[in-house]
Amino acid sequence: MLFSVRDLHVSYGNIKAVHGVSFDVEEGEIVTLIGANGAGKSTILNTIAGLQHPTQGEIVYRGDNLARLSAHEIIKRGVVLVPEGRRIFGNLTVYENLRLAGFQLSRAELEQRIKRVYSYFPRLEERRHQLGDTLSGGEQQMLAVGRALVTGGDLMLLDEPSMGLAPILVQQIFEILAEINRQGKTILLVEQNAHMALKLAHRGYVLETGHIVLSGPSQELVESPEVQRAYLGG
């Protein structure tokens, strides 16, 4: 097993946001967490990435418990977050954003990884000298994913990659994520667009108010009356 969350509890002060969540991600999978706003999806990703510490539970990656490690240490272990809202450096160019993500690499390795990012996202190569805050929303999302690819690691955490994007750009981003997965990257995806998330993912977990209430292969969840009624407009 590449990655497991076991009995995870997360609180913000007296407010309990996540209650005893457990799930697994096998190497090479795309697994999605779906649910309404406030269900705890982003809190789980931020906790895995070390931006929030759990009050209880284990976050196990390749046999090591990450639950008390810093965000920097977690990145070094190979777990990288693409945060909600992109959070690129708007005053740096595309190339500078990518180069900064790989500051710890040799020059040759850094350039090789940036070249690979450009192969996924040719638009970024076209815009490589353009400042981040002048990019479109879709281009900024491409850059956020590209930055994570430069950082490296085997597990990519994606938080709401479709947020604010036109449907045609959402389709494009998700097609590229599928290709990145085919090339060997394991992905844990949090996504408000349940239809797109389940279409992309191998398996899914449904969260409600900090609890997992359903789980299974994506096709089973798509066919579930509860999921259709709550998330797919059925």
C-alpha positions, 0 to 999 in steps of 0.5 A: 500500500502506497498511502493510508489514512487511519482514524484521522481527526482534525479540529479547528479550536473547538470545531471538529472538522474531520471525524475518524476518516480512514482510506487507502490509495494504491500506487498508480491509482487516482482516488477522489474525495467528493462531497459538499462544501464544508464536508472536510475534503480540503481539510484532509488534504491540508492535513496530509500536506502538513499545513494542519496537524491532526488531533488523532490518527495516522497518515502513512506513506510508504510505511512512515507516519507523516502525521507530525512532520512539517510541510517541508519534510512531507514534500521531501518524502514525496507528497506534493500538494497543488493547493486550492486557488493555485497560489502561484507567484504572480510577480515571477515568470512561468519559468521562474515559478517552475525553477523555484519549485526545483531549487534543490535539484541539479541544473540538469535535472531541473531543466529535464523536469521543466522540459517534461512539464512543457511536454504536458502543457505546451501553453506554459512553454509559450508563456514561459517569460510571462508573469504569473499574475498575467496568466488566465485561470486555466494557465495558472492551474497548469502552472500549479500542476507543473510546479508540483511535477517539478518538485517531484514525488510519487503522490500528488494531492490536488485540491479543486483543480477545476475551480473557476475554470470554463468547462473546456479548460476543465476537460483539458486539465483532467485529460492531462491529469489522466496522462500524468497518472498513466506516466506513473504519478499517483493522485489523490483528488479533491473536487467539487465537480463530482461528475468529472472527478468520478470520470477520472478516478479509479475509486472514490470516497464520499464525505459528509460533515467530516465522515466517509459515508460511501466508498467504492469503484468510481463506476459504482459510485456513479450508479449509486442513487445517493450519489446521483441525487446528492452530487450528480443531479440525478 
